Amino acid sequence: MDERMARMALCALGHLGAPLIADRVETEGPVAVWKALNSDDAQPTAWARRAAAIVPERIAEATQRCGARFLIPDDPEWPDGIDLLTFAEVNGQKGRPFGLWVRGVPLPAMDEAVAIVGSRSATPYGQHVAVEMAADLAAEGRTIVSGLAFGIDAAAHRGALSVGGITVAAVAGGVDRPYPAANASLASFIVRTGAVVSELPPGHKPSRPGFLARNRLIAGMAGGLVVIEAALRSGAKNSAAWANELGRVVMAVPGAVTSAYSQTPHRLIRDGAAVLVTDARDVRELLSPLGEVEEPSRRGEDTALDLLPDHLREIREAIDADEEVGAATLAARIGVSTIACLAGLGELSERGWVEAGADGWRLPRRRIPEAS
């Protein structure tokens, strides 16, 4: 048995990040571990009993039938980022997948990919943010990674597809059985320009450990992860934990303080486990090398008063709303000569900022619109 077939068979064990078997594969090699599990001297462990029921050739046939391909480490298409999972552990799960089944186009370089995750029961606000953010990021060439679930995941995939971008869906079951089934049509659109990825063989149903293990793939394949709407028990919190463990940039979008779906994003931000972002530009700033993206202005647009030269604005602001003041008094008030003050008042008058009154200068009186 060669390494590829051994890894394929080991994936069928459904180890899903079990530290014991993951560490053995890394230290002993997949071929040696598979042979040990199937030897006559093997201890009657759960892993050995599972291995006895696996026929690698049938898995290879199922892979071919569904149009998928099986990747192993060192393949050119293998996403390098998930190799860091070898050393990461979250909630009792550890290790990179032994291999990956992929349906779709060849996986792109994932170093600039962005994962977008969140609640399955997303609000219209959350779905709007996810679609817009994914579309903007995909339009600039970034791959969008998510989990094909309802809510935020599906919105992120749709956003990328809407601009002809590339999106990758990591699923918790076989690549031939998208879950939920209602998203099968979305999966078929994804594989036209992107890919559906799983560490479980075709035909496998998703399980709770499978969803948690899937989260580590999402975090590992992307350079940064954004959480949009997630309750306290959301799987998105687990994805964020994996991303932090891998040293990824973790970001969160704030929501209404009255919404249960804001609890995880707000807690991540409060605890310093995520950076607050509101749009694709914020994400781009955090993921780009320092100085590459111009820092945007964080103030509102300048008003007409802001655009006045400083010396004219100083004169105008020295006049109270309910007074008429002479030029000499106004000049003393701001510390300039009367001649300079008169010149400034004349310019302000031409621009409509002040007007002459019976006893001096005043601010223009607003006209009250006549009733029609």
Residue pairs with C-beta under 8 A, 6 or more apart in sequence:
1 9
1 31
1 34
1 35
1 56
2 31
3 29
3 30
3 31
3 72
4 70
4 72
4 99
5 56
5 60
6 30
6 31
6 33
6 34
6 56
7 30
7 70
7 72
7 98
7 99
8 56
8 59
8 60
8 63
8 70
8 99
8 201
9 34
9 51
9 54
9 56
9 59
10 21
10 25
10 30
10 33
10 34
10 98
10 99
11 97
11 98
11 99
11 199
11 200
11 201
12 50
12 54
12 56
12 59
12 200
12 201
12 204
13 21
13 47
13 50
13 51
13 54
14 50
14 200
14 204
14 207
14 210
15 21
15 22
15 47
15 95
15 98
16 93
16 199
16 200
16 207
16 209
16 210
16 212
16 213
17 93
17 94
17 95
17 209
17 212
17 213
17 216
18 93
18 94
18 95
19 89
19 92
19 93
19 94
19 95
21 33
21 47
21 95
22 86
22 94
22 95
22 96
23 94
23 95
24 33
25 33
25 95
25 98
26 86
26 95
28 36
30 98
34 51
36 42
37 47
37 48
37 51
38 48
38 51
38 52
42 48
42 51
59 201
59 202
60 70
62 176
62 201
62 202
62 203
63 69
63 70
63 101
63 201
63 202
65 202
66 103
66 174
66 175
66 176
66 202
67 103
68 101
68 102
68 103
68 175
68 176
68 202
69 101
69 102
70 99
70 100
70 101
70 102
71 77
71 78
71 99
71 100
71 101
71 102
71 107
72 78
72 98
72 99
73 83
73 96
77 102
77 106
77 107
78 100
79 100
79 107
79 110
79 220
79 221
80 110
80 111
81 110
81 111
81 220
81 221
81 222
81 223
81 246
82 96
82 97
82 216
82 217
82 220
82 221
83 96
84 96
84 220
84 246
84 247
85 94
85 95
85 96
85 97
85 216
85 220
85 246
86 95
86 96
88 94
88 216
88 242
88 245
88 246
89 245
90 216
90 238
90 241
90 242
90 245
91 212
91 238
91 241
93 209
93 212
93 213
93 216
96 220
97 199
97 217
98 199
99 199
100 197
100 198
100 199
100 217
101 174
101 175
101 197
101 198
101 199
101 200
101 201
101 202
102 175
102 195
102 196
102 197
103 175
103 176
103 191
103 195
103 196
104 190
104 191
104 192
104 193
104 194
104 195
104 196
105 166
105 191
105 192
105 193
105 194
105 195
106 195
107 168
107 195
107 197
108 143
108 166
110 143
110 145
110 168
110 221
110 222
110 223
111 223
112 141
112 142
112 143
112 223
112 287
113 142
113 143
113 144
113 145
113 168
113 221
113 222
113 223
114 137
114 142
114 143
114 144
114 145
114 222
114 223
114 224
114 225
114 226
114 283
114 287
115 144
115 145
115 146
115 218
115 219
115 221
115 222
115 224
115 225
115 226
115 239
115 243
116 130
116 133
116 134
116 144
116 145
116 146
116 152
116 153
116 156
116 225
116 226
116 228
117 146
117 147
117 152
117 153
117 156
117 215
117 218
117 225
117 226
117 227
117 228
117 230
117 235
117 236
117 239
117 240
118 126
118 130
118 151
118 152
118 153
118 227
118 228
118 229
118 230
118 234
118 236
118 261
119 126
119 151
119 152
119 229
119 230
119 231
119 234
119 236
119 261
120 149
120 150
120 151
120 152
120 153
121 150
121 151
121 261
122 130
122 150
122 151
122 152
122 155
122 228
122 229
122 261
123 229
123 255
123 259
123 261
125 229
125 255
125 256
126 151
126 152
126 155
126 228
126 229
126 253
126 255
126 261
127 151
127 152
127 155
128 155
129 228
129 253
130 152
130 155
130 156
130 159
130 228
131 155
131 156
131 158
131 159
131 162
132 159
132 279
132 280
133 156
133 159
133 226
133 228
133 253
133 279
133 280
133 283
134 144
134 155
134 156
134 157
134 158
134 159
134 160
134 165
134 167
135 159
135 160
135 162
135 163
135 165
136 279
136 280
136 281
137 144
137 160
137 165
137 280
137 283
137 284
138 144
138 159
138 160
138 163
138 164
138 165
138 166
138 167
139 163
139 165
140 280
140 284
141 165
142 165
143 160
143 165
143 166
143 167
143 168
143 194
143 222
144 156
144 157
144 159
144 160
144 165
144 166
144 167
144 168
145 167
145 168
145 169
145 170
145 218
145 221
145 222
146 152
146 153
146 154
146 156
146 157
146 167
146 168
146 169
146 170
146 218
147 153
147 169
147 170
147 171
147 172
147 211
147 214
147 215
147 218
148 154
148 157
148 169
148 170
148 171
148 178
148 179
148 183
148 186
148 187
148 190
148 196
149 180
149 183
150 180
150 182
150 183
151 229
152 228
152 229
152 230
152 236
153 169
154 183
154 186
156 167
157 167
157 169
157 186
157 190
158 186
160 166
160 167
160 194
161 167
161 189
161 190
161 193
164 193
165 193
166 193
166 194
167 190
167 193
167 194
168 190
168 194
168 195
168 196
168 197
168 221
169 178
169 187
169 190
169 194
169 195
169 196
169 197
170 197
170 198
170 214
170 217
170 218
170 221
171 178
171 179
171 196
171 197
171 198
171 206
171 214
172 179
172 198
172 200
172 206
172 207
172 210
172 211
172 213
172 214
173 179
173 198
173 200
173 204
173 205
173 206
173 210
174 198
174 200
174 201
174 202
174 203
174 204
174 205
175 196
175 197
175 198
175 202
176 202
176 203
177 202
177 203
177 204
177 205
178 184
178 186
178 187
178 196
179 205
179 206
187 196
190 196
197 217
197 221
198 204
198 214
199 213
199 217
200 210
204 210
206 214
211 235
212 235
212 238
215 235
215 238
215 239
215 242
216 242
218 225
218 239
218 242
219 225
219 239
219 240
219 242
219 243
219 245
219 246
219 248
220 242
220 246
222 243
222 248
223 248
223 249
223 287
224 243
224 248
224 249
224 250
224 251
224 283
224 286
224 287
225 239
225 240
225 243
225 248
225 249
225 250
225 251
226 251
226 252
226 253
226 277
226 283
227 236
227 237
227 239
227 240
227 250
227 251
227 252
227 253
227 264
227 265
227 268
227 274
228 252
228 253
228 265
229 253
229 255
229 259
229 261
229 262
229 265
230 236
230 237
230 261
230 263
230 264
230 265
231 260
231 261
231 263
231 264
232 260
232 263
232 264
232 267
234 264
236 264
237 264
237 268
240 250
240 252
240 264
240 268
240 273
240 274
243 249
243 250
244 250
244 273
249 275
249 286
249 287
250 268
250 273
250 274
250 275
251 274
251 275
251 276
251 277
251 282
251 283
251 286
252 264
252 265
252 266
252 268
252 269
252 274
252 275
252 276
252 277
253 265
253 276
253 277
253 278
254 262
254 265
254 266
254 269
254 276
254 278
255 261
255 262
255 265
255 266
256 262
257 266
265 274
267 273
268 274
269 275
269 276
275 286
276 282
277 283
277 286
281 293
281 296
284 293
285 293
285 295
305 313
305 316
308 316
308 351
308 353
311 336
311 340
311 344
312 344
312 347
312 348
312 351
312 353
314 334
315 330
315 334
315 341
315 344
315 345
315 348
315 354
316 348
316 353
316 354
316 363
318 330
318 333
318 334
319 325
319 330
319 354
319 361
319 362
319 363
321 363
323 362
324 357
324 358
324 359
324 360
324 361
324 362
325 333
325 360
325 361
325 362
326 359
326 360
326 361
327 338
327 341
327 342
327 345
327 360
327 361
328 338
328 341
329 360
330 341
330 345
330 360
330 361
331 337
331 338
331 340
331 341
334 341
336 344
345 354
345 361
348 354
349 355
349 356
352 364
353 363
353 364
354 361
354 362
354 363
354 364
355 361
355 362
355 363
355 364
355 365
356 362
